[in-house]
Amino acid sequence: MDDRITELEVKILHQEKLVDDLNQVIIEQWRDIDLLKKKFNLLNDMVRQMDLKSAPPADAPPPHF
């Protein structure tokens, strides 16, 4: 009986360690996701600014083919 209890305790400890490790991975992934979102938004803003600068004026005549 004591061996079974000890075995169960050991299994529970391993599971707790695994859960803690997985939780840490999730925390790191959320940090990475947040950083990627910020970079995406910055790049998106840069592209929009470039598009605005390169857009022809509204009163420019259309190009002829």
N, C-alpha and C positions, 0 to 999 in steps of 0.2 A: 504493500500500500504506500509506503513512504517513497519507494522508487517511482511510482506512478505520479505522485504529487510533485516530486522533484523534477521529473521529466516534463510535466505540464508547466511548472514554473519556468523552466529553461525555455520552453517553446514560447511562452508568453513574453519573456524577456527579449527573445529574438524578434518576435513580432513587433514589440514596442520599438526596438531599435530600427527595424525596417520602416515602420510608420514615421518615425522621426527623420530618417534619411530621406524618405520620399517627400515629406513635408518641406524639407530644406531644398530639395530639387524644385519643387513647385514655387517656392519663394524666389529662387534664383530665376526661374523661367518668367515669372511675372515682372521681375526687374528688367529682364531682357526685352520683354514685350513692351513695357513702358518706354524704354530707351528707343526701341525700333519705331514706336508710334511717334515719338518726338522727332526722330530723324526723318521719317516719312513726311510729317507735316511741314518740316523745314524745307525739304526738297520740293514738295508740292507747291509751297509758297514761292520758291525760287523759280520754278517752271512757269507759274502764273505770271510772275513779274517779267520774265523773259518774253512770254507770249504778248504781254501788253506793250512791251518796248518794240517788238518786231512787227506788230500789227500795223497795217496801213491806216492812214488817217481816215476818218469816217467820210470826209468830203472828197477823197481821192477818186478819180475816175476808174472804172473797172478795167482790168487788163483786156486787151483785144487779142484774139487768136488769129 
